[in-house]
Amino acid sequence: MEDTIAAISSALGVGAISIIRISGEKSIEIINKIFNKDLTYAASHTIHYGHIIENGEIIDEVLVSLMKAPKTFTKEDIIEINCHGGINTTNKVLELVLSRGARLAEPGEFTKRAFLNGRIDLTQADGIMNLIEAKTDISRKMSINQLNGQVSNIIKELRTNLVNIISNIEVNIDYPEYEDIEVVTSDSIYPQVLKMHEKLENIIKKSEDGKIINEGIKIGIIGRPNVGKSSLLNTLLEEEKAIVTDIEGTTRDIVEGKIIINGIVCNIIDTAGIRETDNVVEKLGVNKSYDIINSADLIIMILNNNEKITEEELELLSKIKNKNHIIVINKTDLENKLNLYVKDAIKISIKDNTGIEDIKNRITEIFNLDKIDTFDMSYLSNARSISLLKKSLNKINECLSNIKDDSPIDIIELDLKECWNLLGEIIGETYTDELIDEIFSRFCLGK
């Protein structure tokens, strides 16, 4: 934290402007060594026109933004050099900054410093990353609410309620002789703990919706060769993304594309046809198909209307029965030879372009996409936070169970304290260095 760090904060390439960001106590000292104006006594939050100089040579014409601590993103002195876009010019200016005493920032280090200096909490840091990666207007709005601290406030309110219950228990345990304090019993705190349970369940439900909004839905299309997987992908995407031929095993690797349904991104993956094969390359593709079955949020399995069911297909049906899935029967324009009745199967003909909207409607139905609350966007939206919420709910469930079993009040207090700690991990009130390093490593270099 004592180093002054620097990095390119804009996309590196040809463009009108590139931005180089410097943060740390030596920021002003460093810029004074390469800028033709002395900014030592310049007012904070001002912009200065001039030139970057090296040994009397003008390197670039720039605008330098000066922001002095503590009213900055990192709560440190920050300099931003707006130079002309271009790989050579941008790298040259960064090289000068680094040669004058700055260190190249690690991925996400500016945001990490903002967190460690108390400028933001972990949910706000997640909001920054989500905002950068937002693919839809809904996910953008949700990220803004995280960034503005609305999500953090929900967690802080839960922790405050827990502290109130815990402190009352502590007073009763430590000072039983006082007659004027409220006596805390299992029965007296039960309604409060039950209310906490209801709040956590509601937040988890919204957060799982938030994860869908933020990350989208991963959909795998599976089936044996030549059932129409690639054709369905192309039809859904409305473009020729995958190669389609009558030759079995044409698709050897996964092919991906995205569509948006009800404002939610659906990542659709066409997989290699699943069958026994001696071809090494095709076998690798089949193994990838099995991986998609395990990792996808939804499986679309295609059967041929004009062919009998195979043993391999029956095995696939067994594999996906406990996952979100849609069974699609293709080639309904041909004679029916499929000797299997599948309840709720969607019948389509890719050739005649019929039944495709039924697939989209079923996706909407399975994930309740038309019922996701887009007015209240105060969601947690990543797996880490949702996992901690579920662990917190488990502790509350244990607490309620202990209350019903007339367990000692100090045992109940332990569950409440553990819940309080778990909620603290969500916003970063409690954390490990390893966790922080892992979280901020996902960020881009200049953020």
C-alpha positions in Angstrom: 0.0 0.0 0.0 3.0 2.3 0.3 4.0 1.9 -3.4 2.7 4.3 -6.0 1.0 2.3 -8.7 0.3 3.0 -12.4 -1.5 1.3 -15.3 -3.3 2.0 -18.5 -7.0 2.3 -17.6 -8.4 2.4 -21.2 -8.4 -0.3 -23.8 -5.0 -0.5 -25.5 -5.2 0.1 -29.2 -5.8 2.8 -31.8 -8.2 5.5 -30.5 -8.7 9.2 -29.8 -7.6 9.1 -26.2 -5.8 6.7 -23.8 -5.8 7.1 -20.0 -2.9 6.3 -17.7 -3.8 6.3 -14.0 -1.4 6.8 -11.1 -2.3 6.3 -7.4 -0.2 6.8 -4.3 1.7 9.3 -2.2 4.3 9.9 -4.9 1.8 10.5 -7.7 2.3 14.3 -7.9 6.1 14.0 -7.5 6.2 11.5 -10.4 4.0 13.7 -12.8 6.2 16.7 -12.0 9.2 14.8 -13.4 7.7 14.3 -16.8 5.1 17.1 -17.2 6.0 20.7 -18.2 4.0 22.2 -15.4 4.5 21.9 -11.6 1.4 20.6 -10.0 2.7 20.6 -6.4 0.4 23.4 -5.3 -2.3 23.1 -7.9 -5.9 22.7 -6.6 -7.4 19.3 -6.3 -9.9 18.1 -8.9 -8.5 20.3 -11.7 -7.4 19.5 -15.3 -4.1 20.9 -16.7 -3.1 21.2 -20.4 0.6 20.6 -21.3 3.2 18.2 -22.6 4.9 15.0 -21.5 8.6 15.7 -21.8 11.7 13.4 -21.8 15.1 15.0 -22.0 13.7 18.1 -23.5 11.8 16.2 -26.2 8.0 16.4 -26.4 6.5 12.9 -26.2 2.8 13.9 -26.3 0.3 16.7 -25.9 -1.9 15.8 -22.9 -4.5 16.7 -20.3 -3.6 15.8 -16.7 -6.3 15.4 -14.1 -5.2 16.0 -10.5 -7.2 14.6 -7.6 -5.8 14.9 -4.1 -6.5 12.5 -1.2 -8.8 11.7 0.4 -11.6 12.6 -2.0 -10.6 10.1 -4.7 -11.5 6.6 -5.7 -8.6 5.0 -3.8 -8.5 7.8 -1.1 -4.9 8.4 -2.3 -3.5 11.1 -4.6 -4.5 10.2 -8.1 -3.2 11.5 -11.4 -4.8 10.6 -14.7 -2.9 11.4 -17.9 -5.2 11.7 -21.0 -2.8 11.2 -23.9 -3.4 10.5 -27.6 -4.6 7.0 -28.3 -2.2 4.6 -29.9 -0.2 1.7 -28.6 3.3 3.3 -29.0 2.4 6.7 -27.5 0.5 5.2 -24.6 3.2 2.7 -23.7 5.9 5.4 -23.9 4.1 7.6 -21.4 3.5 4.6 -19.1 7.2 3.7 -19.4 8.1 7.2 -18.3 5.8 7.0 -15.3 7.2 3.7 -14.3 10.8 4.8 -14.7 10.2 7.8 -12.4 9.1 5.7 -9.4 5.8 4.1 -10.0 5.1 0.3 -10.0 2.9 -1.4 -12.5 -0.4 -2.1 -10.8 -1.7 -5.6 -10.4 -5.1 -6.5 -11.9 -7.8 -4.8 -9.8 -5.3 -3.1 -7.5 -6.9 0.4 -7.8 -10.2 -1.1 -6.7 -8.5 -3.2 -4.1 -7.0 -0.1 -2.6 -10.4 1.6 -2.6 -11.7 -1.4 -0.5 -8.7 -1.5 1.9 -8.8 2.2 2.4 -12.6 2.1 3.3 -13.8 3.8 0.2 -16.0 0.8 -0.9 -17.0 -2.6 0.5 -16.9 -6.0 -1.3 -20.4 -5.8 -2.7 -19.6 -2.4 -4.2 -16.4 -3.8 -5.7 -18.4 -6.6 -7.2 -20.8 -4.0 -8.6 -17.9 -2.2 -10.4 -16.8 -5.5 -12.0 -20.4 -6.3 -13.0 -20.9 -2.9 -14.4 -17.8 -3.3 -16.6 -19.1 -6.7 -17.8 -22.8 -5.8 -18.1 -24.3 -7.1 -21.3 -27.9 -5.9 -20.9 -29.7 -2.8 -19.5 -31.1 -4.8 -16.6 -27.7 -6.1 -15.5 -26.3 -2.5 -15.8 -29.1 -1.2 -13.5 -28.4 -4.0 -11.0 -24.7 -3.2 -11.0 -25.3 0.5 -10.4 -27.4 -0.4 -7.3 -24.5 -2.5 -6.0 -22.1 0.3 -6.7 -24.3 2.8 -4.9 -24.3 0.7 -1.7 -28.0 -0.3 -1.8 -27.1 -4.0 -1.5 -24.6 -3.3 1.2 -27.3 -1.5 3.3 -29.5 -4.6 3.2 -26.7 -6.8 4.7 -25.7 -4.1 7.2 -29.3 -3.9 8.4 -29.4 -7.7 9.0 -26.2 -7.5 10.9 -27.5 -4.6 13.1 -30.6 -6.7 13.9 -28.3 -9.6 14.9 -26.1 -7.4 17.1 -29.2 -6.1 18.9 -30.3 -9.7 19.8 -26.7 -10.8 20.6 -26.0 -7.8 22.9 -29.2 -8.4 24.8 -28.2 -12.0 25.4 -24.7 -10.9 26.5 -26.1 -8.5 29.0 -28.3 -11.2 30.5 -25.4 -13.7 30.7 -22.8 -11.2 32.1 -25.1 -9.2 34.4 -27.8 -11.5 35.7 -28.0 -9.6 39.0 -29.5 -6.5 37.4 -33.2 -6.4 37.9 -34.0 -3.5 35.5 -32.7 -5.2 32.4 -35.0 -7.0 30.0 -34.8 -10.7 30.6 -33.9 -12.5 27.3 -35.3 -16.0 26.8 -35.5 -18.4 23.9 -39.2 -17.6 23.6 -38.6 -13.9 23.6 -36.1 -13.9 20.7 -37.9 -16.5 18.6 -40.1 -14.0 16.7 -37.0 -11.9 15.9 -35.0 -14.9 14.7 -38.0 -16.1 12.6 -38.2 -12.7 11.0 -34.5 -12.9 10.2 -35.2 -16.2 8.6 -37.9 -14.8 6.3 -35.6 -11.9 5.3 -32.7 -14.1 4.4 -35.0 -16.4 2.3 -36.3 -13.4 0.4 -32.8 -12.1 -0.2 -31.6 -15.5 -1.4 -34.5 -15.8 -3.9 -33.8 -12.3 -5.3 -30.1 -13.0 -5.4 -30.5 -16.1 -7.4 -32.6 -14.0 -9.9 -29.7 -11.5 -9.7 -27.2 -14.2 -10.7 -29.3 -15.0 -13.7 -29.5 -11.3 -14.6 -25.8 -10.8 -14.2 -24.3 -14.1 -15.6 -27.1 -15.2 -17.9 -28.3 -18.8 -18.5 -25.9 -21.4 -19.8 -27.8 -23.7 -22.2 -26.4 -26.9 -23.7 -27.9 -28.5 -26.8 -27.2 -32.2 -26.8 -28.1 -35.3 -28.8 -26.6 -37.9 -31.0 -25.2 -36.9 -34.4 -27.4 -35.4 -37.1 -30.5 -34.8 -34.9 -30.3 -31.0 -35.7 -28.3 -29.5 -32.9 -26.3 -27.2 -35.0 -29.3 -26.3 -37.1 -31.2 -25.4 -33.9 -28.3 -23.2 -32.7 -28.3 -21.4 -36.0 -32.0 -20.9 -36.0 -32.1 -19.5 -32.4 -29.2 -17.2 -33.2 -30.6 -16.2 -36.6 -27.2 -16.7 -38.2 -25.0 -19.4 -39.6 -22.8 -19.9 -36.6 -22.3 -23.7 -36.8 -21.4 -25.7 -39.9 -24.4 -28.0 -40.9 -23.9 -31.1 -43.1 -25.4 -34.5 -43.5 -22.1 -36.1 -42.4 -22.2 -37.5 -38.9 -19.6 -36.0 -36.5 -19.3 -32.7 -38.3 -19.3 -30.8 -35.0 -16.1 -31.9 -33.2 -15.9 -29.0 -30.7 -18.4 -26.8 -28.9 -19.9 -23.8 -30.8 -21.4 -20.9 -28.8 -23.7 -18.0 -29.3 -25.9 -15.6 -27.3 -29.5 -14.6 -27.5 -31.5 -12.3 -25.2 -34.9 -13.5 -23.8 -36.9 -11.1 -21.6 -33.8 -9.0 -21.1 -31.7 -12.0 -19.9 -28.6 -13.3 -21.8 -28.8 -16.9 -22.8 -25.4 -18.5 -23.6 -26.3 -21.3 -26.0 -23.7 -24.1 -26.6 -23.9 -26.6 -29.5 -22.1 -29.8 -28.6 -20.6 -32.7 -30.5 -23.0 -35.5 -31.2 -22.8 -38.1 -28.4 -22.0 -41.6 -29.7 -19.4 -44.3 -29.4 -16.5 -43.5 -31.7 -12.9 -44.5 -32.3 -12.0 -41.1 -33.8 -9.7 -39.4 -31.2 -10.7 -35.9 -32.1 -14.4 -36.7 -32.1 -14.0 -38.6 -28.8 -12.6 -35.4 -27.2 -15.7 -33.5 -28.5 -18.0 -36.1 -27.0 -16.2 -35.8 -23.6 -16.7 -32.0 -23.8 -20.4 -32.6 -24.4 -20.6 -34.6 -21.2 -18.9 -31.7 -19.4 -21.6 -29.3 -20.7 -24.3 -31.6 -19.3 -22.8 -31.3 -15.9 -22.2 -27.5 -15.9 -25.1 -26.1 -17.9 -28.1 -24.4 -16.2 -30.4 -25.9 -18.8 -30.1 -28.9 -21.2 -32.0 -29.0 -24.6 -31.9 -32.6 -25.8 -33.0 -33.2 -29.4 -34.6 -36.4 -30.6 -35.4 -37.3 -34.3 -39.1 -37.7 -35.0 -38.3 -40.1 -38.0 -35.9 -42.4 -36.1 -36.3 -44.9 -33.3 -34.9 -44.1 -29.9 -31.4 -45.5 -29.3 -29.8 -46.9 -26.1 -27.4 -44.0 -26.1 -30.4 -41.6 -26.1 -32.1 -43.4 -23.3 -28.9 -43.1 -21.3 -28.8 -39.4 -22.0 -32.4 -39.0 -20.9 -31.5 -40.7 -17.6 -28.5 -38.4 -17.1 -30.5 -35.2 -17.5 -33.7 -36.2 -15.7 -32.8 -34.3 -12.5 -31.5 -31.2 -14.3 -33.5 -28.4 -15.9 -34.1 -29.7 -19.3 -36.3 -29.4 -22.4 -36.9 -32.4 -24.7 -37.2 -31.3 -28.3 -38.5 -33.6 -31.1 -37.2 -32.4 -34.4 -38.1 -33.2 -38.0 -41.9 -33.4 -37.4 -42.3 -32.7 -41.1 -41.2 -36.4 -41.7 -43.0 -39.7 -40.8 -43.1 -40.4 -37.1 -41.0 -43.5 -36.2 -40.0 -42.4 -32.7 -41.1 -45.2 -30.4 -41.1 -43.1 -27.2 -43.7 -40.8 -25.6 -42.1 -37.9 -23.7 -44.4 -35.7 -21.6 -44.1 -32.0 -22.4 -41.8 -32.5 -25.3 -41.7 -29.6 -27.8 -42.2 -30.7 -31.4 -40.4 -28.6 -34.0 -39.4 -28.7 -37.6 -36.2 -26.6 -38.2 -36.7 -27.1 -41.9 -40.2 -25.4 -41.7 -39.1 -23.1 -38.9 -41.9 -24.2 -36.6 -41.9 -24.6 -32.8 -38.9 -22.4 -32.2 -40.8 -19.8 -30.2 -42.2 -22.6 -28.1 -38.6 -23.4 -27.0 -38.0 -19.7 -26.0 -41.3 -19.7 -24.1 -40.3 -22.8 -22.2 -37.0 -21.2 -21.2 -38.9 -18.2 -19.9 -41.2 -20.6 -18.0 -38.4 -22.7 -16.4 -36.5 -19.7 -15.1 -39.5 -17.4 -14.5 -37.9 -14.8 -16.7 -41.2 -12.9 -17.1 -41.5 -12.7 -13.3 -38.1 -11.5 -12.3 -38.5 -8.3 -10.3 -36.7 -5.7 -12.4 -38.0 -2.8 -10.3 -36.3 -3.8 -7.0 -32.7 -4.3 -8.3 -31.1 -4.7 -4.8 -29.6 -8.1 -5.5 -26.4 -9.9 -4.6 -25.4 -11.5 -7.9 -22.3 -13.7 -7.5 -21.8 -17.3 -6.3 -19.6 -16.3 -3.4 -22.2 -14.0 -1.9 -25.1 -16.3 -2.5 -23.2 -19.2 -0.9 -22.5 -17.1 2.2 -26.2 -16.1 2.4 -27.2 -19.8 2.3 -24.7 -20.6 5.1 -26.2 -17.7 7.1 -29.7 -19.1 6.6 -28.5 -22.5 7.7 -27.2 -21.0 11.0 -30.6 -19.3 11.5 -32.3 -22.6 10.9 -30.0 -24.2 13.5 -30.8 -21.4 15.9 -34.6 -21.9 15.4 -34.2 -25.6 15.9 -32.2 -25.0 19.1 -34.9 -22.7 20.4 -37.5 -25.3 19.9 -35.4 -27.9 21.7 -35.0 -25.5 24.7 -31.2 -25.4 24.2 -29.3 -23.0 26.6 -29.3 -19.4 25.5 -25.5 -19.3 25.1 -25.7 -22.1 22.5 -28.3 -20.1 20.6 -26.0 -17.1 20.8 -23.2 -19.0 19.1 -25.4 -19.6 16.0 -26.3 -15.9 15.9 -22.7 -14.8 16.1 -21.7 -17.2 13.3 -24.5 -15.8 11.1 -23.3 -12.3 11.9 -19.7 -13.2 10.8 -20.9 -14.9 7.6 -22.9 -11.8 6.6 -19.8 -9.7 7.4 -17.8 -11.8 4.8 -20.2 -10.7 2.1 -19.4 -7.0 2.5 -15.8 -7.5 3.6 -16.2 -6.6 7.3 -14.4 -9.9 7.9 -12.1 -11.4 5.3 -8.8 -13.1 4.7 -5.9 -11.8 2.5 -6.3 -14.8 0.2 -9.9 -14.1 -0.4 -9.2 -10.4 -1.2 -6.4 -11.4 -3.6 -8.7 -13.9 -5.4 -11.6 -11.4 -5.7 -9.6 -8.5 -7.2 -7.6 -10.7 -9.5 -10.7 -10.9 -11.7 -10.5 -7.2 -12.5 -8.7 -5.7 -15.5 -5.3 -4.3 -15.1 -6.2 -0.6 -15.0 -9.2 -1.0 -12.6 
